[in-house]
Amino acid sequence: MIDLHVHTARCRHATGEPGDYVAVARERGITAMAFSDHLPLLDGSQSDYAMCWDELEDYVADVVELASSSADSGPEILLGIEADWMPGRESETAAVLETHPFDVVLGSIHMLDGWAFDDPRLREGYEEWTPDALWEAYFETLCDAAASGLFDVMAHPDLVKKFAYWPESAPEPLYRRAAEAFVAGGAAVEVNTAGLRKPVHEIYPSETFLCICREAGVAATLGSDAHSPSEVGMDLDAGVELLRACGYESVVLFRDRQPVEVGLA
């Protein structure tokens, strides 16, 4: 079993040190895991959404050290990062990503027009949108990010559903556009089980979305999106079940940003 989406206290909205996460992963039989704390915000702001710039080098060093120390006992530790898509800052994002020896880069959409739509403290922002307009804006942004080629994986690809805010129109056309963008940018789709712990009570992406990705030939990977050591590997068995239901027989992990196919556990 792999878990390519694990955070630590450095991201400001999680708890636990890296070693704590590794210990739980080892206990739960995770064979490979990627730390993927949030890349510092490129606008220079400091918030509770990401680590600060002066922490990035220590983060990289800590994960590299853990990878070395756990080489014999397992699990395999991969150096990842979760990078928010910031329109207009593509070259800056690329430069930062190229400067560090990341194994895997997760791309994500957490903000629309500066609004952190997945922050439960900011749910009043939904009053400014119709459901259809919000989903259209989100998926347009997702497609731009996926097609950019900056990211190896698109994390929690239908995060817009977090608070069970559903469009009135059928979402399948949006899913198909997104799958096409994943193919164009060479990005895998993440099966992220954190949605089961959110108000929507559903894995990201939905079964319909994931099956469309499968039909389009999009590779898939797995992540718990753990924000505490106790969440490492949580519900990954449900993620595997969903993958199988959509016809996947394998997932990918990444080493030095190159995909490696592994069978479903």
Phi and psi in degrees as a GROMACS rama.xvg file:
@    title "Ramachandran Plot"
@    xaxis  label "Phi"
@    yaxis  label "Psi"
@TYPE xy
-116.042  154.136  ILE-2
-140.54  100.234  ASP-3
-99.1038  20.956  LEU-4
-145.028  91.681  HIS-5
-134.969  129.671  VAL-6
-105.29  172.257  HIS-7
-138.581  -179.497  THR-8
-59.0397  -19.9131  ALA-9
-62.2522  -23.0309  ARG-10
-81.1242  0.131549  CYS-11
79.437  -12.7298  ARG-12
-131.734  27.5859  HIS-13
-135.868  170.839  ALA-14
-128.571  153.983  THR-15
103.155  146.141  GLY-16
-90.5417  158.253  GLU-17
-52.2633  -42.0205  PRO-18
-61.1265  -31.9486  GLY-19
-63.8989  -40.6772  ASP-20
-67.1077  -39.8451  TYR-21
-64.2598  -41.44  VAL-22
-60.9156  -42.5548  ALA-23
-68.7608  -41.5384  VAL-24
-58.6848  -41.2426  ALA-25
-63.8646  -43.1221  ARG-26
-62.9471  -33.0862  GLU-27
-95.1032  6.67302  ARG-28
77.8831  20.7094  GLY-29
-71.0849  126.266  ILE-30
-87.619  -29.2502  THR-31
-147.4  135.621  ALA-32
-138.411  149.306  MET-33
-121.241  124.8  ALA-34
-72.4335  138.297  PHE-35
-145.639  54.034  SER-36
-63.8069  161.634  ASP-37
-74.7044  129.96  HIS-38
-59.5089  138.231  LEU-39
-52.3883  148.386  PRO-40
-69.7728  131.767  LEU-41
-71.4742  -14.9289  LEU-42
-83.127  2.73667  ASP-43
83.9557  -3.97146  GLY-44
-75.5365  154.611  SER-45
-114.016  133.101  GLN-46
-147.833  -174.462  SER-47
-93.8442  22.82  ASP-48
-103.331  -15.526  TYR-49
-159.388  163.024  ALA-50
-70.0655  162.974  MET-51
-86.1661  161.487  CYS-52
-61.1865  -36.0573  TRP-53
-74.881  -0.622379  ASP-54
-100.815  -13.4684  GLU-55
-62.313  -45.079  LEU-56
-64.249  -39.6052  GLU-57
-66.5226  -37.7965  ASP-58
-59.0711  -49.9949  TYR-59
-60.0442  -45.5601  VAL-60
-63.2292  -40.55  ALA-61
-63.139  -45.0467  ASP-62
-67.7438  -40.6278  VAL-63
-61.918  -40.9689  VAL-64
-65.0047  -42.5619  GLU-65
-62.7849  -39.1644  LEU-66
-59.6859  -40.0474  ALA-67
-70.3075  -44.2594  SER-68
-71.9373  -23.1894  SER-69
-101.38  7.84955  SER-70
-58.4636  -36.3778  ALA-71
-87.5849  -39.585  ASP-72
-88.9928  -19.4562  SER-73
78.0067  167.896  GLY-74
-75.8838  170.233  PRO-75
-66.9762  128.343  GLU-76
-104.023  125.385  ILE-77
-112.319  144.288  LEU-78
-89.9519  109.243  LEU-79
-120.155  173.926  GLY-80
-152.476  144.561  ILE-81
-106.356  117.879  GLU-82
-113.857  122.623  ALA-83
-70.1127  140.335  ASP-84
-72.7203  123.449  TRP-85
-125.248  98.6395  MET-86
-53.4475  133.92  PRO-87
90.0787  -8.37823  GLY-88
-118.054  28.4242  ARG-89
-61.0852  -44.1573  GLU-90
-67.2011  -37.0671  SER-91
-65.4899  -42.2439  GLU-92
-61.2989  -46.6975  THR-93
-59.6623  -41.9399  ALA-94
-62.5138  -42.423  ALA-95
-65.5425  -44.1091  VAL-96
-64.8476  -35.1122  LEU-97
-75.8031  -17.3646  GLU-98
-81.2633  -15.8051  THR-99
-122.98  150.806  HIS-100
-82.8009  55.1354  PRO-101
-68.817  141.735  PHE-102
-83.9802  -36.3352  ASP-103
-147.45  137.861  VAL-104
-117.287  118.3  VAL-105
-92.1775  129.291  LEU-106
-97.9779  144.231  GLY-107
-149.293  158.367  SER-108
-119.42  111.955  ILE-109
-117.113  -12.2865  HIS-110
-133.202  141.442  MET-111
-127.003  119.094  LEU-112
52.7869  39.7015  ASP-113
81.4684  -0.204154  GLY-114
-98.9626  121.506  TRP-115
-80.642  87.2174  ALA-116
-67.4197  -17.367  PHE-117
-94.4093  1.52988  ASP-118
-82.0927  116.718  ASP-119
-61.2158  -19.3505  PRO-120
-76.4489  -12.2927  ARG-121
-117.613  27.2217  LEU-122
-67.282  -16.1667  ARG-123
-63.6906  -19.4574  GLU-124
-61.7748  -23.5063  GLY-125
-65.3784  -22.2607  TYR-126
-67.6445  -16.2158  GLU-127
-87.3385  -3.97706  GLU-128
-126.654  149.196  TRP-129
-84.0104  153.034  THR-130
-55.7041  -44.3184  PRO-131
-64.4725  -42.0865  ASP-132
-64.1892  -39.5577  ALA-133
-65.1555  -46.6006  LEU-134
-64.6959  -38.5686  TRP-135
-62.8731  -44.8421  GLU-136
-64.7383  -42.3468  ALA-137
-62.8031  -49.2455  TYR-138
-70.5129  -30.5209  PHE-139
-62.0057  -42.3519  GLU-140
-67.3832  -41.9242  THR-141
-59.6297  -43.6103  LEU-142
-63.7318  -42.5542  CYS-143
-60.0448  -43.4946  ASP-144
-65.5446  -48.1567  ALA-145
-62.7017  -40.5391  ALA-146
-76.1208  -10.7085  ALA-147
-68.481  -23.4319  SER-148
81.0808  3.30042  GLY-149
-77.0079  -24.9427  LEU-150
-117.953  144.295  PHE-151
-83.2944  -31.2687  ASP-152
-139.476  141.978  VAL-153
-99.531  113.509  MET-154
-79.3515  150.352  ALA-155
26.1782  69.2805  HIS-156
-67.2726  -18.9115  PRO-157
-117.176  45.7579  ASP-158
-56.2066  -24.1134  LEU-159
-58.0822  -18.0011  VAL-160
-88.3762  3.16395  LYS-161
-47.9347  -43.0929  LYS-162
-99.5129  24.0169  PHE-163
57.1424  41.6349  ALA-164
-98.9651  96.9524  TYR-165
-100.619  147.405  TRP-166
-74.4201  157.36  PRO-167
-80.6867  -31.3718  GLU-168
-83.1819  153.842  SER-169
-61.7523  131.556  ALA-170
-84.7815  -4.47143  PRO-171
-54.5932  -40.9633  GLU-172
-60.0572  -35.393  PRO-173
-66.4144  -42.2576  LEU-174
-61.7341  -40.3064  TYR-175
-68.1592  -40.1396  ARG-176
-61.8991  -40.6311  ARG-177
-65.3627  -44.0478  ALA-178
-60.3538  -40.0458  ALA-179
-63.1766  -39.1911  GLU-180
-67.6789  -37.3213  ALA-181
-60.3767  -44.6592  PHE-182
-62.6567  -44.4774  VAL-183
-61.7044  -38.3611  ALA-184
-94.0927  -1.46811  GLY-185
69.2251  29.9841  GLY-186
-99.4736  140.487  ALA-187
-83.4508  160.498  ALA-188
-99.5234  134.559  VAL-189
-91.149  128.937  GLU-190
-90.5835  105.575  VAL-191
-111.773  114.6  ASN-192
-82.3453  -2.01547  THR-193
-62.4752  -25.5665  ALA-194
-58.2558  -27.3883  GLY-195
-67.874  -18.1239  LEU-196
-101.178  7.18938  ARG-197
-112.232  172.058  LYS-198
-55.2643  -29.5682  PRO-199
-71.1556  -25.9519  VAL-200
53.8583  45.7874  HIS-201
-149.713  140.706  GLU-202
-60.7317  145.735  ILE-203
-92.7901  126.083  TYR-204
-86.9468  175.195  PRO-205
-64.7056  162.151  SER-206
-59.9762  -41.3041  GLU-207
-61.166  -45.7163  THR-208
-62.8629  -46.1121  PHE-209
-64.6222  -40.0998  LEU-210
-64.4531  -35.2638  CYS-211
-65.9265  -39.3624  ILE-212
-62.1961  -42.0082  CYS-213
-61.8671  -44.37  ARG-214
-61.1218  -32.0018  GLU-215
-83.4123  -6.2092  ALA-216
85.559  23.0941  GLY-217
-82.4324  128.259  VAL-218
-69.2861  158.351  ALA-219
-128.72  154.887  ALA-220
-138  177.034  THR-221
-124.944  142.237  LEU-222
-154.727  142.553  GLY-223
-88.4444  -17.8039  SER-224
55.8395  42.1942  ASP-225
-63.4427  132.552  ALA-226
-117.397  8.27044  HIS-227
-152.837  155.173  SER-228
-55.4993  -34.1058  PRO-229
-65.6968  -17.2839  SER-230
-92.9167  -4.30469  GLU-231
-59.6429  127.257  VAL-232
73.4844  4.9688  GLY-233
-64.7728  128.818  MET-234
64.3924  16.367  ASP-235
-64.3522  -25.7018  LEU-236
-62.7708  -36.3852  ASP-237
-67.7674  -35.5645  ALA-238
-63.5247  -41.3787  GLY-239
-63.8574  -41.1053  VAL-240
-60.3842  -42.8244  GLU-241
-64.188  -43.4474  LEU-242
-58.3942  -45.6786  LEU-243
-63.1547  -39.1286  ARG-244
-61.5473  -28.8438  ALA-245
-93.6918  2.58569  CYS-246
96.4145  6.19449  GLY-247
-77.9706  140.172  TYR-248
-115.586  -5.47013  GLU-249
-154.825  166.765  SER-250
-129.206  175.621  VAL-251
-121.957  143.384  VAL-252
-113.825  175.481  LEU-253
-131.924  135.384  PHE-254
-126.616  126.214  ARG-255
52.6923  36.6584  ASP-256
66.8908  20.4986  ARG-257
-111.953  130.34  GLN-258
-71.3282  141.075  PRO-259
-128.518  122.355  VAL-260
-81.2123  135.197  GLU-261
-133.827  147.498  VAL-262
-70.7339  155.699  GLY-263
-71.4674  133.665  LEU-264
